[in-house]
Every structure is written in structure tokens, then in C-alpha cells.
Amino acid sequence: MTVLTYVVIGVYAVLTGIAGMVQWKETGFQVRSLLFVAVAGGIMVTLFLPNKNMILILLIVIFLVLHMLAIAEGMMKNGKLTYSHHIIRLIVHLILVLLVFKFIK
């Protein structure tokens, strides 16, 4: 189950990075796009740390940053928040952190 947790988080990071790069390509350089790509890279780097407690702490911080970026993106792009989207995203982040806590730590 530990390997599956790493794979799920890795796939999530890759998809986030791809989304940031596609947005970068479509709209040109924006700091938000760069931050999404940087956060995705941060998730990938975090998965290779040897200290399991540090992985948990950093993933919590990174998911909080990612969630704030998503909220800022929604506000900038749409001018409003889509609450259902952000609630689902928060639930996914919480599930990923719980998987890390249960199977990696």
C-alpha cells in the first residue's frame, strides 16, 4: 500500500505540473503558472526524502500552498470561487495526507 500511496501522489504531482505547463503555454508566462509547476516539482522532490516525518510535514505544507494557489487562480480567472470544486480538491488533499500518515509514516 505504501507504493500505491507514492504512485498516487506522484501522478497527482505530474498532472499538476502538466496543468501548470499547459496554462503557461496557453496564456504565456505568469507567476501563477510557474508556481503550479514549482509546487508540483516540490511534491516530487518531497517523495524522495528519507525522513518519513519530514515527508508528512512538507506534504501538508505543499498541499496548503497548492490549495491557496488554486483559490487564487479561481479568483483571478473567474472572478469568483467555485466552492464545490475547492471542497472536492480539499478532500483529495486530505485523503492524500491521510494515506501518507497511515502507510508511509
N, CA, C and O atoms as CSV, one atom per row, in Angstrom:
chain,resi,resn,atom,element,x,y,z
A,1,MET,N,N,0.820,-1.197,0.000
A,1,MET,CA,C,0.000,0.000,0.000
A,1,MET,C,C,0.865,1.262,0.000
A,1,MET,O,O,0.448,2.306,-0.502
A,2,THR,N,N,2.057,1.160,0.560
A,2,THR,CA,C,2.970,2.300,0.567
A,2,THR,C,C,3.339,2.710,-0.847
A,2,THR,O,O,3.360,3.896,-1.175
A,3,VAL,N,N,3.629,1.725,-1.680
A,3,VAL,CA,C,4.000,2.015,-3.072
A,3,VAL,C,C,2.835,2.676,-3.792
A,3,VAL,O,O,3.029,3.620,-4.557
A,4,LEU,N,N,1.632,2.186,-3.552
A,4,LEU,CA,C,0.447,2.777,-4.186
A,4,LEU,C,C,0.273,4.233,-3.745
A,4,LEU,O,O,-0.088,5.086,-4.556
A,5,THR,N,N,0.524,4.517,-2.481
A,5,THR,CA,C,0.426,5.894,-1.987
A,5,THR,C,C,1.428,6.798,-2.689
A,5,THR,O,O,1.086,7.903,-3.111
A,6,TYR,N,N,2.676,6.323,-2.813
A,6,TYR,CA,C,3.691,7.095,-3.533
A,6,TYR,C,C,3.277,7.314,-4.990
A,6,TYR,O,O,3.443,8.410,-5.524
A,7,VAL,N,N,2.749,6.294,-5.621
A,7,VAL,CA,C,2.345,6.397,-7.035
A,7,VAL,C,C,1.215,7.406,-7.201
A,7,VAL,O,O,1.255,8.242,-8.104
A,8,VAL,N,N,0.212,7.333,-6.335
A,8,VAL,CA,C,-0.936,8.249,-6.433
A,8,VAL,C,C,-0.474,9.698,-6.250
A,8,VAL,O,O,-0.883,10.579,-7.005
A,9,ILE,N,N,0.365,9.941,-5.262
A,9,ILE,CA,C,0.858,11.296,-5.030
A,9,ILE,C,C,1.755,11.734,-6.185
A,9,ILE,O,O,1.701,12.891,-6.602
A,10,GLY,N,N,2.576,10.826,-6.705
A,10,GLY,CA,C,3.424,11.157,-7.849
A,10,GLY,C,C,2.616,11.504,-9.083
A,10,GLY,O,O,2.938,12.462,-9.786
A,11,VAL,N,N,1.564,10.734,-9.357
A,11,VAL,CA,C,0.693,11.017,-10.502
A,11,VAL,C,C,-0.008,12.361,-10.311
A,11,VAL,O,O,-0.150,13.132,-11.261
A,12,TYR,N,N,-0.442,12.638,-9.089
A,12,TYR,CA,C,-1.077,13.916,-8.794
A,12,TYR,C,C,-0.103,15.065,-9.065
A,12,TYR,O,O,-0.488,16.089,-9.629
A,13,ALA,N,N,1.154,14.894,-8.662
A,13,ALA,CA,C,2.166,15.926,-8.897
A,13,ALA,C,C,2.415,16.111,-10.389
A,13,ALA,O,O,2.516,17.242,-10.866
A,14,VAL,N,N,2.515,15.016,-11.125
A,14,VAL,CA,C,2.752,15.108,-12.573
A,14,VAL,C,C,1.581,15.808,-13.261
A,14,VAL,O,O,1.790,16.669,-14.115
A,15,LEU,N,N,0.366,15.448,-12.898
A,15,LEU,CA,C,-0.803,16.088,-13.512
A,15,LEU,C,C,-0.873,17.575,-13.169
A,15,LEU,O,O,-1.244,18.388,-14.015
A,16,THR,N,N,-0.521,17.935,-11.936
A,16,THR,CA,C,-0.496,19.343,-11.557
A,16,THR,C,C,0.557,20.094,-12.356
A,16,THR,O,O,0.316,21.211,-12.813
A,17,GLY,N,N,1.719,19.486,-12.522
A,17,GLY,CA,C,2.783,20.103,-13.317
A,17,GLY,C,C,2.389,20.271,-14.772
A,17,GLY,O,O,2.652,21.308,-15.380
A,18,ILE,N,N,1.755,19.244,-15.328
A,18,ILE,CA,C,1.293,19.321,-16.723
A,18,ILE,C,C,0.258,20.430,-16.880
A,18,ILE,O,O,0.294,21.187,-17.850
A,19,ALA,N,N,-0.667,20.523,-15.923
A,19,ALA,CA,C,-1.684,21.571,-15.982
A,19,ALA,C,C,-1.038,22.957,-15.927
A,19,ALA,O,O,-1.451,23.869,-16.644
A,20,GLY,N,N,-0.030,23.108,-15.079
A,20,GLY,CA,C,0.676,24.386,-14.997
A,20,GLY,C,C,1.396,24.719,-16.294
A,20,GLY,O,O,1.389,25.870,-16.732
A,21,MET,N,N,2.027,23.707,-16.920
A,21,MET,CA,C,2.738,23.943,-18.181
A,21,MET,C,C,1.784,24.244,-19.326
A,21,MET,O,O,2.079,25.083,-20.178
A,22,VAL,N,N,0.641,23.567,-19.353
A,22,VAL,CA,C,-0.359,23.841,-20.396
A,22,VAL,C,C,-0.896,25.258,-20.227
A,22,VAL,O,O,-1.066,25.986,-21.205
A,23,GLN,N,N,-1.159,25.643,-18.988
A,23,GLN,CA,C,-1.635,27.005,-18.738
A,23,GLN,C,C,-0.557,28.014,-19.149
A,23,GLN,O,O,-0.867,29.059,-19.721
A,24,TRP,N,N,0.684,27.706,-18.862
A,24,TRP,CA,C,1.807,28.572,-19.225
A,24,TRP,C,C,1.874,28.732,-20.734
A,24,TRP,O,O,2.104,29.829,-21.244
A,25,LYS,N,N,1.669,27.616,-21.453
A,25,LYS,CA,C,1.716,27.647,-22.911
A,25,LYS,C,C,0.545,28.451,-23.496
A,25,LYS,O,O,0.720,29.204,-24.454
A,26,GLU,N,N,-0.640,28.285,-22.916
A,26,GLU,CA,C,-1.834,28.955,-23.444
A,26,GLU,C,C,-1.848,30.452,-23.155
A,26,GLU,O,O,-2.204,31.248,-24.024
A,27,THR,N,N,-1.465,30.840,-21.942
A,27,THR,CA,C,-1.611,32.242,-21.541
A,27,THR,C,C,-0.294,32.995,-21.509
A,27,THR,O,O,-0.276,34.196,-21.241
A,28,GLY,N,N,0.800,32.314,-21.775
A,28,GLY,CA,C,2.100,32.962,-21.668
A,28,GLY,C,C,2.592,32.900,-20.239
A,28,GLY,O,O,1.930,32.347,-19.361
A,29,PHE,N,N,3.756,33.470,-20.018
A,29,PHE,CA,C,4.346,33.397,-18.688
A,29,PHE,C,C,3.519,34.176,-17.684
A,29,PHE,O,O,3.216,35.353,-17.880
A,30,GLN,N,N,3.160,33.501,-16.609
A,30,GLN,CA,C,2.529,34.126,-15.451
A,30,GLN,C,C,3.137,33.486,-14.218
A,30,GLN,O,O,3.504,32.311,-14.239
A,31,VAL,N,N,3.243,34.235,-13.175
A,31,VAL,CA,C,3.834,33.713,-11.943
A,31,VAL,C,C,3.013,32.543,-11.407
A,31,VAL,O,O,3.574,31.586,-10.872
A,32,ARG,N,N,1.702,32.613,-11.544
A,32,ARG,CA,C,0.845,31.528,-11.048
A,32,ARG,C,C,1.178,30.218,-11.719
A,32,ARG,O,O,1.258,29.186,-11.052
A,33,SER,N,N,1.374,30.233,-13.033
A,33,SER,CA,C,1.731,29.013,-13.759
A,33,SER,C,C,3.063,28.471,-13.272
A,33,SER,O,O,3.220,27.267,-13.066
A,34,LEU,N,N,4.014,29.363,-13.092
A,34,LEU,CA,C,5.323,28.960,-12.592
A,34,LEU,C,C,5.206,28.362,-11.194
A,34,LEU,O,O,5.881,27.381,-10.882
A,35,LEU,N,N,4.361,28.940,-10.356
A,35,LEU,CA,C,4.182,28.421,-9.005
A,35,LEU,C,C,3.546,27.032,-9.010
A,35,LEU,O,O,3.922,26.180,-8.204
A,36,PHE,N,N,2.586,26.794,-9.909
A,36,PHE,CA,C,1.993,25.455,-10.003
A,36,PHE,C,C,3.045,24.425,-10.408
A,36,PHE,O,O,3.083,23.327,-9.852
A,37,VAL,N,N,3.885,24.765,-11.356
A,37,VAL,CA,C,4.941,23.855,-11.793
A,37,VAL,C,C,5.948,23.649,-10.660
A,37,VAL,O,O,6.400,22.527,-10.430
A,38,ALA,N,N,6.299,24.718,-9.956
A,38,ALA,CA,C,7.247,24.611,-8.846
A,38,ALA,C,C,6.686,23.756,-7.707
A,38,ALA,O,O,7.409,22.950,-7.121
A,39,VAL,N,N,5.412,23.930,-7.399
A,39,VAL,CA,C,4.791,23.134,-6.336
A,39,VAL,C,C,4.736,21.662,-6.741
A,39,VAL,O,O,4.971,20.782,-5.914
A,40,ALA,N,N,4.430,21.395,-7.993
A,40,ALA,CA,C,4.414,20.012,-8.471
A,40,ALA,C,C,5.807,19.392,-8.357
A,40,ALA,O,O,5.949,18.236,-7.958
A,41,GLY,N,N,6.818,20.156,-8.706
A,41,GLY,CA,C,8.190,19.682,-8.538
A,41,GLY,C,C,8.524,19.457,-7.075
A,41,GLY,O,O,9.221,18.501,-6.735
A,42,GLY,N,N,8.034,20.325,-6.214
A,42,GLY,CA,C,8.240,20.175,-4.775
A,42,GLY,C,C,7.617,18.904,-4.226
A,42,GLY,O,O,8.191,18.250,-3.356
A,43,ILE,N,N,6.456,18.559,-4.729
A,43,ILE,CA,C,5.810,17.311,-4.310
A,43,ILE,C,C,6.677,16.123,-4.710
A,43,ILE,O,O,6.889,15.205,-3.919
A,44,MET,N,N,7.171,16.148,-5.935
A,44,MET,CA,C,8.003,15.035,-6.410
A,44,MET,C,C,9.283,14.916,-5.589
A,44,MET,O,O,9.679,13.809,-5.225
A,45,VAL,N,N,9.931,16.035,-5.293
A,45,VAL,CA,C,11.163,16.006,-4.501
A,45,VAL,C,C,10.878,15.497,-3.093
A,45,VAL,O,O,11.664,14.729,-2.537
A,46,THR,N,N,9.765,15.918,-2.521
A,46,THR,CA,C,9.398,15.508,-1.171
A,46,THR,C,C,9.252,13.993,-1.061
A,46,THR,O,O,9.595,13.408,-0.034
A,47,LEU,N,N,8.752,13.364,-2.104
A,47,LEU,CA,C,8.544,11.914,-2.055
A,47,LEU,C,C,9.847,11.132,-1.933
A,47,LEU,O,O,9.832,9.970,-1.527
A,48,PHE,N,N,10.965,11.747,-2.277
A,48,PHE,CA,C,12.249,11.046,-2.234
A,48,PHE,C,C,13.054,11.352,-0.970
A,48,PHE,O,O,14.203,10.924,-0.858
A,49,LEU,N,N,12.480,12.075,-0.031
A,49,LEU,CA,C,13.180,12.346,1.214
A,49,LEU,C,C,13.224,11.086,2.082
A,49,LEU,O,O,12.258,10.323,2.100
A,50,PRO,N,N,14.314,10.857,2.794
A,50,PRO,CA,C,14.418,9.646,3.613
A,50,PRO,C,C,13.644,9.729,4.931
A,50,PRO,O,O,13.263,8.695,5.479
A,51,ASN,N,N,13.407,10.928,5.446
A,51,ASN,CA,C,12.735,11.095,6.725
A,51,ASN,C,C,11.219,11.115,6.512
A,51,ASN,O,O,10.688,12.037,5.892
A,52,LYS,N,N,10.536,10.108,7.021
A,52,LYS,CA,C,9.086,9.974,6.804
A,52,LYS,C,C,8.298,11.094,7.481
A,52,LYS,O,O,7.286,11.546,6.946
A,53,ASN,N,N,8.748,11.542,8.647
A,53,ASN,CA,C,8.053,12.648,9.313
A,53,ASN,C,C,8.152,13.925,8.496
A,53,ASN,O,O,7.197,14.698,8.413
A,54,MET,N,N,9.319,14.142,7.891
A,54,MET,CA,C,9.511,15.331,7.067
A,54,MET,C,C,8.623,15.266,5.823
A,54,MET,O,O,8.097,16.290,5.387
A,55,ILE,N,N,8.454,14.082,5.251
A,55,ILE,CA,C,7.562,13.921,4.101
A,55,ILE,C,C,6.156,14.361,4.474
A,55,ILE,O,O,5.517,15.112,3.737
A,56,LEU,N,N,5.674,13.891,5.619
A,56,LEU,CA,C,4.325,14.234,6.053
A,56,LEU,C,C,4.176,15.736,6.253
A,56,LEU,O,O,3.218,16.334,5.764
A,57,ILE,N,N,5.097,16.336,6.951
A,57,ILE,CA,C,5.020,17.777,7.230
A,57,ILE,C,C,5.087,18.593,5.943
A,57,ILE,O,O,4.291,19.509,5.736
A,58,LEU,N,N,6.043,18.253,5.080
A,58,LEU,CA,C,6.184,19.016,3.834
A,58,LEU,C,C,4.985,18.834,2.912
A,58,LEU,O,O,4.563,19.788,2.258
A,59,LEU,N,N,4.429,17.625,2.848
A,59,LEU,CA,C,3.245,17.432,2.004
A,59,LEU,C,C,2.054,18.224,2.526
A,59,LEU,O,O,1.269,18.751,1.737
A,60,ILE,N,N,1.912,18.315,3.832
A,60,ILE,CA,C,0.823,19.128,4.386
A,60,ILE,C,C,1.012,20.586,3.973
A,60,ILE,O,O,0.062,21.234,3.534
A,61,VAL,N,N,2.228,21.103,4.112
A,61,VAL,CA,C,2.514,22.491,3.744
A,61,VAL,C,C,2.309,22.694,2.243
A,61,VAL,O,O,1.699,23.678,1.825
A,62,ILE,N,N,2.821,21.763,1.433
A,62,ILE,CA,C,2.702,21.899,-0.020
A,62,ILE,C,C,1.247,21.848,-0.457
A,62,ILE,O,O,0.844,22.615,-1.331
A,63,PHE,N,N,0.440,20.952,0.138
A,63,PHE,CA,C,-0.965,20.886,-0.237
A,63,PHE,C,C,-1.714,22.140,0.191
A,63,PHE,O,O,-2.636,22.568,-0.503
A,64,LEU,N,N,-1.339,22.738,1.319
A,64,LEU,CA,C,-1.946,24.010,1.708
A,64,LEU,C,C,-1.603,25.108,0.704
A,64,LEU,O,O,-2.466,25.892,0.306
A,65,VAL,N,N,-0.333,25.156,0.300
A,65,VAL,CA,C,0.091,26.143,-0.701
A,65,VAL,C,C,-0.625,25.898,-2.023
A,65,VAL,O,O,-1.083,26.837,-2.674
A,66,LEU,N,N,-0.717,24.637,-2.412
A,66,LEU,CA,C,-1.396,24.286,-3.662
A,66,LEU,C,C,-2.864,24.681,-3.613
A,66,LEU,O,O,-3.417,25.164,-4.601
A,67,HIS,N,N,-3.487,24.475,-2.469
A,67,HIS,CA,C,-4.893,24.840,-2.341
A,67,HIS,C,C,-5.067,26.359,-2.405
A,67,HIS,O,O,-6.010,26.850,-3.025
A,68,MET,N,N,-4.164,27.099,-1.768
A,68,MET,CA,C,-4.237,28.567,-1.852
A,68,MET,C,C,-3.997,29.050,-3.281
A,68,MET,O,O,-4.639,29.998,-3.733
A,69,LEU,N,N,-3.067,28.396,-3.997
A,69,LEU,CA,C,-2.846,28.749,-5.405
A,69,LEU,C,C,-4.091,28.494,-6.240
A,69,LEU,O,O,-4.443,29.296,-7.104
A,70,ALA,N,N,-4.754,27.379,-5.979
A,70,ALA,CA,C,-5.966,27.059,-6.733
A,70,ALA,C,C,-7.077,28.074,-6.445
A,70,ALA,O,O,-7.817,28.465,-7.348
A,71,ILE,N,N,-7.186,28.490,-5.201
A,71,ILE,CA,C,-8.186,29.504,-4.860
A,71,ILE,C,C,-7.851,30.828,-5.543
A,71,ILE,O,O,-8.731,31.481,-6.105
A,72,ALA,N,N,-6.583,31.221,-5.493
A,72,ALA,CA,C,-6.172,32.462,-6.162
A,72,ALA,C,C,-6.408,32.373,-7.667
A,72,ALA,O,O,-6.851,33.340,-8.286
A,73,GLU,N,N,-6.116,31.224,-8.249
A,73,GLU,CA,C,-6.340,31.021,-9.691
A,73,GLU,C,C,-7.817,31.168,-10.032
A,73,GLU,O,O,-8.175,31.810,-11.019
A,74,GLY,N,N,-8.669,30.567,-9.208
A,74,GLY,CA,C,-10.109,30.684,-9.439
A,74,GLY,C,C,-10.601,32.110,-9.332
A,74,GLY,O,O,-11.442,32.546,-10.118
A,75,MET,N,N,-10.074,32.841,-8.357
A,75,MET,CA,C,-10.484,34.234,-8.184
A,75,MET,C,C,-9.997,35.104,-9.341
A,75,MET,O,O,-10.720,35.988,-9.802
A,76,MET,N,N,-8.774,34.856,-9.810
A,76,MET,CA,C,-8.215,35.665,-10.895
A,76,MET,C,C,-8.876,35.334,-12.231
A,76,MET,O,O,-9.155,36.228,-13.031
A,77,LYS,N,N,-9.121,34.065,-12.464
A,77,LYS,CA,C,-9.632,33.638,-13.756
A,77,LYS,C,C,-11.139,33.866,-13.884
A,77,LYS,O,O,-11.609,34.381,-14.898
A,78,ASN,N,N,-11.892,33.481,-12.850
A,78,ASN,CA,C,-13.352,33.536,-12.931
A,78,ASN,C,C,-13.952,34.713,-12.177
A,78,ASN,O,O,-15.112,35.065,-12.394
A,79,GLY,N,N,-13.177,35.319,-11.303
A,79,GLY,CA,C,-13.705,36.413,-10.500
A,79,GLY,C,C,-14.548,35.953,-9.333
A,79,GLY,O,O,-15.088,36.779,-8.598
A,80,LYS,N,N,-14.672,34.643,-9.149
A,80,LYS,CA,C,-15.436,34.088,-8.035
A,80,LYS,C,C,-14.897,32.698,-7.735
A,80,LYS,O,O,-14.129,32.127,-8.511
A,81,LEU,N,N,-15.312,32.173,-6.604
A,81,LEU,CA,C,-14.910,30.828,-6.219
A,81,LEU,C,C,-15.992,29.822,-6.579
A,81,LEU,O,O,-17.182,30.085,-6.403
A,82,THR,N,N,-15.576,28.686,-7.076
A,82,THR,CA,C,-16.487,27.568,-7.277
A,82,THR,C,C,-16.293,26.659,-6.069
A,82,THR,O,O,-15.358,25.860,-6.021
A,83,TYR,N,N,-17.187,26.793,-5.099
A,83,TYR,CA,C,-16.999,26.127,-3.823
A,83,TYR,C,C,-16.940,24.607,-3.950
A,83,TYR,O,O,-16.142,23.960,-3.272
A,84,SER,N,N,-17.772,24.037,-4.809
A,84,SER,CA,C,-17.773,22.580,-4.943
A,84,SER,C,C,-16.415,22.078,-5.439
A,84,SER,O,O,-15.927,21.050,-4.970
A,85,HIS,N,N,-15.811,22.788,-6.370
A,85,HIS,CA,C,-14.505,22.393,-6.891
A,85,HIS,C,C,-13.437,22.433,-5.785
A,85,HIS,O,O,-12.624,21.516,-5.670
A,86,HIS,N,N,-13.445,23.478,-4.992
A,86,HIS,CA,C,-12.429,23.633,-3.958
A,86,HIS,C,C,-12.669,22.690,-2.784
A,86,HIS,O,O,-11.714,22.239,-2.152
A,87,ILE,N,N,-13.908,22.390,-2.490
A,87,ILE,CA,C,-14.195,21.412,-1.439
A,87,ILE,C,C,-13.727,20.030,-1.865
A,87,ILE,O,O,-13.130,19.307,-1.068
A,88,ILE,N,N,-13.992,19.651,-3.119
A,88,ILE,CA,C,-13.522,18.365,-3.629
A,88,ILE,C,C,-12.001,18.323,-3.628
A,88,ILE,O,O,-11.410,17.311,-3.252
A,89,ARG,N,N,-11.375,19.391,-4.037
A,89,ARG,CA,C,-9.903,19.459,-4.048
A,89,ARG,C,C,-9.344,19.326,-2.630
A,89,ARG,O,O,-8.355,18.623,-2.418
A,90,LEU,N,N,-9.968,19.992,-1.663
A,90,LEU,CA,C,-9.542,19.887,-0.274
A,90,LEU,C,C,-9.700,18.456,0.238
A,90,LEU,O,O,-8.831,17.954,0.951
A,91,ILE,N,N,-10.780,17.811,-0.115
A,91,ILE,CA,C,-10.990,16.420,0.300
A,91,ILE,C,C,-9.915,15.519,-0.291
A,91,ILE,O,O,-9.406,14.637,0.401
A,92,VAL,N,N,-9.560,15.723,-1.554
A,92,VAL,CA,C,-8.495,14.926,-2.180
A,92,VAL,C,C,-7.181,15.158,-1.452
A,92,VAL,O,O,-6.443,14.204,-1.207
A,93,HIS,N,N,-6.871,16.394,-1.101
A,93,HIS,CA,C,-5.636,16.684,-0.381
A,93,HIS,C,C,-5.631,16.013,0.990
A,93,HIS,O,O,-4.615,15.461,1.413
A,94,LEU,N,N,-6.765,16.061,1.680
A,94,LEU,CA,C,-6.853,15.418,2.990
A,94,LEU,C,C,-6.685,13.904,2.881
A,94,LEU,O,O,-6.024,13.290,3.718
A,95,ILE,N,N,-7.279,13.307,1.861
A,95,ILE,CA,C,-7.125,11.859,1.650
A,95,ILE,C,C,-5.667,11.511,1.388
A,95,ILE,O,O,-5.162,10.526,1.926
A,96,LEU,N,N,-4.987,12.305,0.573
A,96,LEU,CA,C,-3.571,12.048,0.289
A,96,LEU,C,C,-2.723,12.170,1.551
A,96,LEU,O,O,-1.828,11.355,1.773
A,97,VAL,N,N,-2.990,13.168,2.372
A,97,VAL,CA,C,-2.234,13.324,3.620
A,97,VAL,C,C,-2.531,12.160,4.563
A,97,VAL,O,O,-1.625,11.656,5.226
A,98,LEU,N,N,-3.785,11.733,4.627
A,98,LEU,CA,C,-4.122,10.578,5.471
A,98,LEU,C,C,-3.444,9.303,4.972
A,98,LEU,O,O,-3.000,8.486,5.779
A,99,LEU,N,N,-3.360,9.124,3.660
A,99,LEU,CA,C,-2.649,7.967,3.116
A,99,LEU,C,C,-1.177,8.005,3.513
A,99,LEU,O,O,-0.598,6.981,3.877
A,100,VAL,N,N,-0.580,9.182,3.441
A,100,VAL,CA,C,0.824,9.315,3.835
A,100,VAL,C,C,0.961,8.990,5.324
A,100,VAL,O,O,1.875,8.267,5.721
A,101,PHE,N,N,0.067,9.515,6.133
A,101,PHE,CA,C,0.143,9.281,7.575
A,101,PHE,C,C,-0.001,7.794,7.898
A,101,PHE,O,O,0.721,7.263,8.742
A,102,LYS,N,N,-0.924,7.135,7.230
A,102,LYS,CA,C,-1.214,5.734,7.546
A,102,LYS,C,C,-0.157,4.791,6.985
A,102,LYS,O,O,0.275,3.880,7.692
A,103,PHE,N,N,0.270,4.977,5.748
A,103,PHE,CA,C,1.082,3.959,5.095
A,103,PHE,C,C,2.550,4.309,4.971
A,103,PHE,O,O,3.383,3.408,4.876
A,104,ILE,N,N,2.893,5.578,4.969
A,104,ILE,CA,C,4.300,5.934,4.799
A,104,ILE,C,C,4.953,6.187,6.148
A,104,ILE,O,O,6.082,5.759,6.384
A,105,LYS,N,N,4.259,6.869,7.021
A,105,LYS,CA,C,4.846,7.192,8.321
A,105,LYS,C,C,4.844,5.972,9.144
A,105,LYS,O,O,5.294,5.999,10.289
